[in-house]
């Protein structure tokens, strides 16, 4: 069985949980405690030199980058594809998913936020301003793109590659009090996804390493 | 013919120039002046709401995200593939390429550097410290991964998806005086690529919008 080494509220770990649920692949979830920097210890970095989660242990190999893991899952396990079949639709799904993965992930990720606090002495309020600035810069055009495409409950007929990347970003944005009131498309897609059991099982609230888990 | 709207030293534009050259696809290069914020003007954002380069105008559509463009090029134009054929090799190429695209692109991109200067009052020297910090954090494990893989002149038998992302990152790192002396694998791959006409034609030095072009 695959093992997903992750952290409950890491957005990239959350991506993989959704993807594995949508594809109907069994996996064991192995928590890695980012608060104690477990991912920087020798036991972990010997398997993943990048020292990051998620680490996907699958088919005899330790896999280290979430977007490469998603692309690989769809190629190695073609059933229940995350990407649509049509080449142009695949482009559309990737354009929106990679906007999140390449523009938003790194500036909002824990290492950069820690750098702002420790090296620049920024307060939590100032870090919140940073966080929402970059969110707006990518989510506003993403909302505009969804409007151009005339999107319904999902980007296509069912959730896939794009929604796998969107939901974790929205979850993290809510933790930083980002205002989604002018983003009806993103909000509608988020709500439609959260109504589905696959997204509920993958949600940070329901992970064994969430200390506030009910 | 395809049109690539880009800027000579934008690393994502440089990725696309290399990819189009390696695939042997004819294209017209249309400069977009980032220094005058041409990409934020209405004429450009009406075509690309993200207000970013490169914009690839191809097969009747404006395409906005470089990694989605690369994946699309390989699917729509299968000749001279950037990704290898084997599923495991494809994973390897993507793991290394997406490490650059998702971890390095955004924190080192012009908008973040401008934010550090304008909002935080950071000097050019301080921005250099920031730049090299994030570079080291991803290039060191990337070098370790290349050592694990026993890489030769290229990741596989010829340059492709990974080299398309690596070369622009190395070029930009050199502008910020990053020290590559402890990275023999990255350096060897860079040198092997720069010896090839496709990489020479794609290089920032040889673009019509480079004011220092000879």
Interface residues (C-beta under 8 A of the other chain):
Chain A: X45 X49 X50 X51 X61 X63 X64 X65 X66 X67 X68 X71 X72 X75 X76 X87 X88 X90 X91 X94 X95 X97 X98 X99 X101 X102 X103 X104 X105 X106 X107 X111 X112 X115 X120 X130 X133 X134 X137 X138 X140 X141 X142 X144 X145 X148
Chain B: X45 X49 X50 X51 X61 X63 X64 X65 X66 X67 X68 X71 X72 X75 X76 X87 X88 X90 X91 X94 X95 X97 X98 X99 X101 X102 X103 X104 X105 X106 X107 X111 X112 X115 X120 X130 X133 X134 X137 X138 X140 X141 X142 X144 X145 X148
